[in-house]
Amino acid sequence: MTIVADSSRREELLCRRLEALRARVAETEVRAGRPPGSVTIVAVSKTQPPESVRTAFACGQRVFGENYVQEGVAKVEALSDLPLEWHFIGPIQSNKTRAIAEHFAWVHSVDRLKVAERLATQRPAALGPLQVLLQVNVSGEASKSGVAPAEVPALAQAVAALPGLRLRGLMCIPEPTSDEAVLRARFRMLRRCLEELRAQGLELDVLSMGMSGDFTLAIEEGATHVRLGTAIFGERKKP
Ligand SMILES: *Cc1c(COP(=O)(O)O)cnc(C)c1O
């Protein structure tokens, strides 16, 4: 009995958190003059058991993000009975691209051509194109992952030409800071990169930026996808 009570309490808590987040996203859209529904919440379920994903699904969440290939693939397979949209958002080693190409609908973290080429060849045709974002290093020296802003146009043109992939936009992870001015500057840089690509004729519509601590700022600066882990599932246990 206690187990049932605990799990239904957990479900209620998760649903309440999700509802509160949807309301904050909606409020921020209005305040920022963004169309209602223009921001998608990607629920970052890394380190969470499949049961937590089921619970979030029961509360209406459909889009989930994973960081680690092995853990992500296991969850995608364990939950294949549900109509979920899976996004890969973690660092990509080139020997792991096949698992990503075969199990995910989106990848946010492409930062080099070699990885994009492998994903393109390995994407099963039956799944339709893999939706791709380029991860941009908007923090300079303070961060190592992501393509440098100056190199974005060349990489974007090359990736856009690959079969099996559909380039949709850009993603960033600013350096950890609580300085709102710095975060805004990073988000603006990503937006400017996207605008530059559009001016070059690429049809891109996605900016993946903002996490639990800064998603309202990111929405104000143009985010279309916010990646929320802690705000939905609570603090992650350290491995
Ligand atoms: C873990 C992670 C998130 C979610 O972070 P929270 O602060 O828990 O919301 C978002 N994006 C990426 C790339 C992550 O690794």
The ligand as a Gaussian input file, in Angstrom:
#p B3LYP/6-31G(d) Opt

LIG

0 1
 C       21.482000      17.995000     -18.143000
 C       21.258000      18.865000     -19.311000
 C       20.151000      19.720000     -19.381000
 C       19.166000      19.895000     -18.251000
 O       19.758000      20.581000     -17.194000
 P       18.874000      21.077000     -15.940000
 O       19.703000      22.179000     -15.365000
 O       18.736000      19.912000     -15.034000
 O       17.588000      21.548000     -16.468000
 C       19.962000      20.451000     -20.541000
 N       20.802000      20.355000     -21.590000
 C       21.879000      19.543000     -21.564000
 C       22.753000      19.477000     -22.765000
 C       22.136000      18.784000     -20.436000
 O       23.227000      18.000000     -20.414000

